[in-house]
Amino acid sequence: MLKFSDFEPIIKIKFAMKNVILFFSILYSLNIYSQEKPNYPEPEKGMKRVDLKLPKIENDKDYKVEIKFGMEIEVSECSDVQDFSFNSKNLENKYAIPPYRYPYYVLPKEIPVDIFTFNKSNCKESKKVKKKILSSQNIFREYNGYYTIPFYIPENWTIEYRLWKVNSEFKNVEH
C-alpha cells in the first residue's frame, strides 16, 4: 500500500514547478508592459524642439487644449496684422515608439506662410516695430498633463496654448 510520504517528493516538485512557471510568467508580463523610453530625434539645422508640458489639473477630462504657433515679425507701425496662416496639412504627426506611442509633431523648416497686413490711414510707414502674431489655425487636442508633447518647429516660431473647459452635456437640436 502506498503512503503519503511516497508522494511527498512528487508534490514538492510540482509545487516548485508551479512557482517557477509563475515567476517566469510575471517576468514576461513585466517585460511586455514595461514602459520603453521614447527616442525622439535631434532637431535639424534651422529647427528647434519645444516640449509642451501642461500643468496638472483636476478633472482633466473636462478640458481640451488649443495649440497655436506664433512668430515675431517686423512690420510697419501702420500695419494692423493680426495673424498668419499656413497649410496645417504640413504638420506631421509622428511617433517615437511606433505604431502609436509617444506622439510628436514636425513642421517643415521652409514652410510657406501667408501674412496679410492692412495699413492704417494717415500713418507714416517708415517706422518698423516688432509684433508677435499667432497662426489662424486652431489645433485642438485632448488634455494630457502626464506626458510632454514635443514639437519640432522652425527656430523663429513659438508654441502657444490655452485650455478650454468642456461642457459635457450634449444639447438636442430642435427642428
Residue pairs with C-beta under 8 A, 6 or more apart in sequence:
36 97
36 101
38 96
38 97
38 101
38 102
39 96
39 97
40 49
40 96
40 102
40 104
40 150
41 152
43 49
43 152
44 109
44 152
46 109
46 154
46 155
47 109
47 152
47 153
47 154
47 155
48 152
48 153
48 154
48 155
49 150
49 151
49 152
50 150
50 151
50 153
50 158
50 159
51 148
51 149
51 150
51 151
52 67
52 148
52 149
52 150
52 151
52 159
52 161
53 148
54 65
54 143
54 144
54 145
54 161
54 163
55 145
56 145
57 63
57 143
57 145
57 163
60 143
60 144
60 145
61 143
62 165
62 166
62 168
63 143
63 163
63 164
63 165
63 166
64 140
64 141
64 142
64 143
64 163
64 164
64 166
65 140
65 141
65 142
65 143
65 144
65 161
65 162
65 163
65 164
66 138
66 139
66 140
66 161
66 162
66 163
66 164
67 139
67 140
67 141
67 159
67 160
67 161
68 134
68 135
68 137
68 138
68 139
68 159
68 160
68 161
69 86
69 107
69 134
69 135
69 137
69 153
69 157
69 158
69 159
69 160
70 132
70 133
70 134
70 135
70 157
70 158
70 159
70 160
71 84
71 113
71 132
71 133
71 156
71 157
71 158
72 130
72 131
72 132
72 133
72 156
72 158
73 81
73 115
73 130
73 131
73 133
74 128
74 129
74 130
74 131
75 81
75 117
75 128
75 129
75 131
76 117
76 119
76 123
76 125
76 126
76 127
76 128
76 129
77 123
77 124
77 125
77 127
77 128
77 129
78 119
78 120
78 123
78 124
78 125
79 117
79 118
79 119
79 120
79 131
80 117
80 118
80 119
80 120
81 115
81 116
81 117
81 118
81 131
81 133
82 133
83 133
83 134
83 135
83 136
84 113
84 114
84 115
84 133
84 134
84 135
84 136
85 113
85 114
85 135
85 136
85 137
86 107
86 111
86 112
86 113
86 114
86 135
86 137
87 111
87 112
88 137
88 139
90 107
90 108
90 111
91 105
91 106
91 107
91 139
92 105
92 106
92 107
93 103
93 105
94 103
94 104
94 105
94 106
95 101
95 102
95 103
95 104
96 102
96 103
96 104
102 147
103 149
104 149
104 150
104 151
104 152
105 149
105 150
105 151
105 152
106 151
106 152
107 151
107 152
107 153
107 154
107 157
109 154
111 154
115 133
119 125
132 158
134 160
140 164
141 149
143 163
151 159
153 159
